[in-house]
């Protein structure tokens, strides 16, 4: 068991009430209790949904934000609405021009947590302002993912998902079933996937709507353990 798994939960999962009503077995990742009984998606599933809200993240903005992030060791993408995933697994997304989302996407939790602590301290950097990020973070994948996306959003993600990975890939700010989201298409783990960040106050509505719409597709929806294929102990 990793140090992350042993830590007492101090963070609340956006979908905690939904999970509590369906799953009693839990484990702790990054101080957030997550269910551990959903398992892997069956091969016949049309769409796979996974809650990644446990990952460490923070947001910042301001005239000195880019320089501070770079000095801290993060790779900051230059164009607006793009993201960079570095070798340590840390994602830095530039939202518009001077606001940033930093997440321990596939590792790098310690460096993200340390930077967030500095930013939130009394001795935080001048000209850099914290932005609260308590997002519901969902990952969508699967052979009929495009069909699901066409029913919930007006953006055509197919060209973005088919373009393959690059050093700086696009971030899309849009709305899905009436909920504002930040969407990042990628080809992680050998297959296209879409990661969504949204306001946690809409978590139950957004999640259950995705389950309902995806459930109408042949093959249905599979819910995967939040910590599956993660580097939570890194």
C-alpha positions in Angstrom: 0.0 0.0 0.0 1.4 3.4 -1.0 1.6 6.4 1.3 -1.2 7.9 -0.7 -3.5 4.9 0.0 -2.6 5.0 3.7 -3.4 8.7 4.2 -6.7 9.7 5.9 -9.2 11.2 3.6 -9.3 15.0 3.9 -10.6 15.9 0.5 -14.2 15.3 -0.6 -14.9 13.6 -3.9 -17.5 15.5 -6.1 -19.3 12.3 -6.6 -19.0 11.1 -3.0 -22.8 10.8 -2.4 -23.3 8.8 -5.6 -20.5 6.5 -4.8 -21.6 6.0 -1.2 -25.1 4.9 -2.3 -23.6 2.2 -4.6 -20.2 1.1 -3.3 -19.0 0.5 0.2 -15.4 -0.6 -0.4 -13.1 2.4 -0.7 -9.5 3.3 -0.7 -7.7 6.6 -0.3 -5.8 8.3 -3.1 -4.2 11.7 -2.6 -6.2 12.1 0.6 -9.5 11.5 -1.2 -11.7 8.4 -0.6 -12.6 6.7 -3.9 -14.5 3.4 -4.6 -12.5 0.3 -5.3 -15.1 -2.2 -6.6 -16.0 -1.2 -10.1 -13.1 -2.9 -11.7 -12.1 -2.8 -15.4 -14.5 -2.2 -18.3 -15.8 -5.2 -20.2 -14.6 -5.5 -23.8 -18.2 -5.1 -25.1 -18.7 -1.7 -23.4 -19.5 1.1 -25.8 -18.1 3.8 -23.5 -15.8 3.8 -20.5 -16.2 6.5 -17.8 -13.7 7.1 -15.1 -13.6 9.8 -12.3 -10.1 11.3 -12.0 -11.1 14.1 -9.5 -8.6 12.8 -6.9 -5.6 14.0 -8.9 -3.8 17.0 -7.4 -4.3 20.3 -9.2 -4.3 24.0 -8.8 -5.1 27.0 -10.9 -3.4 30.4 -11.1 -3.6 33.6 -13.1 -2.0 37.1 -13.2 0.7 39.0 -15.0 3.6 37.0 -13.4 1.9 33.6 -13.5 3.7 32.2 -16.6 7.1 33.3 -15.4 6.5 31.8 -11.9 5.3 28.5 -13.3 8.4 28.3 -15.6 10.7 29.2 -12.7 9.0 26.5 -10.6 9.9 23.9 -13.3 6.7 23.4 -15.2 6.5 23.5 -19.0 4.1 26.2 -20.0 2.5 26.0 -23.5 2.7 29.2 -25.5 -0.5 29.4 -27.5 -3.8 30.2 -25.9 -6.1 27.2 -25.1 -3.4 24.5 -25.4 -1.9 22.0 -22.9 1.4 20.4 -22.4 2.0 17.0 -20.6 5.6 16.7 -19.5 7.7 13.6 -18.9 6.9 13.6 -15.2 3.2 13.4 -16.0 2.2 17.0 -15.1 -0.3 18.7 -17.3 -0.2 22.5 -17.7 -3.1 24.0 -19.6 -3.2 27.6 -20.7 -6.9 28.8 -20.6 -7.3 31.8 -22.8 -4.1 33.9 -22.3 -3.1 34.3 -18.7 -5.0 31.6 -16.6 -3.5 28.2 -16.0 -4.6 24.8 -14.8 -1.9 22.6 -13.5 -2.6 18.9 -12.7 -0.7 15.8 -11.7 -2.2 14.1 -14.7 -0.2 10.9 -14.7 2.3 11.4 -11.9 4.1 14.4 -10.4 1.7 14.7 -7.4 4.4 15.9 -5.0 5.6 18.7 -7.3 2.1 19.9 -7.9 1.2 19.9 -4.2 4.4 21.7 -3.3 3.8 24.5 -5.9 0.1 24.8 -4.7 1.3 25.2 -1.1 3.7 28.0 -2.1 1.1 29.8 -4.1 -1.4 29.7 -1.2 1.1 30.8 1.4 1.6 34.3 2.8 4.9 34.4 1.0 3.4 33.5 -2.3 4.7 35.0 -5.6 3.8 38.6 -6.4 1.6 39.1 -9.4 0.3 35.5 -9.3 -3.2 34.8 -8.0 -4.6 31.4 -7.0 -7.7 30.1 -8.8 -9.8 27.5 -6.9 -9.8 24.1 -8.7 -12.1 21.6 -7.0 -13.2 20.2 -10.3 -15.1 17.1 -11.2 -12.6 15.5 -13.6 -13.9 12.8 -15.9 -12.2 10.6 -18.5 -14.2 9.3 -21.4 -13.0 6.6 -23.8 -14.3 3.7 -25.7 -15.2 2.6 -29.3 -18.5 4.6 -29.3 -17.2 7.7 -27.5 -17.8 9.9 -30.6 -21.5 9.0 -30.7 -21.8 10.0 -27.0 -20.1 13.3 -27.6 -22.2 14.1 -30.6 -25.3 13.8 -28.4 -24.1 16.0 -25.5 -22.0 18.7 -27.2 -21.9 20.8 -30.4 -18.1 20.5 -30.8 -16.8 17.9 -33.3 -14.0 16.3 -31.3 -13.3 13.6 -33.9 -10.5 15.5 -35.8 -8.8 16.4 -32.4 -9.0 12.9 -31.1 -7.7 11.4 -34.4 -4.8 13.9 -34.8 -2.5 12.0 -32.4 -0.4 13.4 -29.5 1.8 16.5 -29.9 4.0 18.7 -27.7 1.2 21.2 -27.4 -2.3 19.9 -27.9 -5.6 21.9 -28.0 -7.8 22.6 -25.0 -11.5 23.2 -25.8 -13.7 25.4 -23.6 -17.3 24.4 -24.3 -20.6 23.3 -22.8 -22.0 19.7 -22.5 -25.6 19.2 -21.5 -25.7 22.7 -20.3 -22.5 22.4 -18.1 -19.4 24.4 -18.9 -16.4 22.2 -19.3 -12.7 22.3 -20.1 -12.0 19.4 -22.5 -8.6 18.0 -23.4 -8.4 15.3 -26.1 -5.5 12.9 -26.0 -4.3 9.5 -27.0 -3.2 8.2 -23.7 -2.8 4.5 -22.9 -2.8 3.7 -26.6 -6.3 4.9 -27.4 -8.1 8.2 -27.8 -9.7 9.7 -24.7 -11.2 12.9 -23.6 -10.6 14.5 -20.2 -13.2 16.9 -18.9 -13.0 19.4 -16.0 -16.3 20.9 -14.7 -17.8 22.7 -11.8 -18.3 20.2 -8.9 -21.7 21.7 -8.0 -23.0 20.1 -11.2 -21.3 16.8 -10.6 -24.3 14.6 -9.9 -26.3 16.0 -12.8 -23.5 15.8 -15.2 -22.4 12.3 -14.2 -25.8 10.7 -14.2 -26.7 12.4 -17.6 -23.6 10.8 -19.2 -24.6 7.5 -17.7 -28.1 7.8 -19.1 -27.1 9.0 -22.6 -24.3 6.4 -22.9 -26.6 3.7 -21.6 -28.7 4.0 -24.7 -25.7 3.1 -26.9 -25.3 -0.6 -27.9 -22.8 -2.0 -25.4 -23.7 0.6 -22.7 -21.5 2.4 -20.3 -18.8 0.9 -18.0 -17.7 2.7 -14.9 -14.1 2.1 -14.1 -12.4 2.4 -10.7 -11.1 6.0 -10.2 -7.6 4.9 -9.4 -7.2 2.3 -12.2 -4.1 2.6 -14.4 -3.0 5.5 -12.2 0.4 6.5 -10.8 -1.2 7.4 -7.5 1.8 6.1 -5.6 4.4 7.9 -7.6 
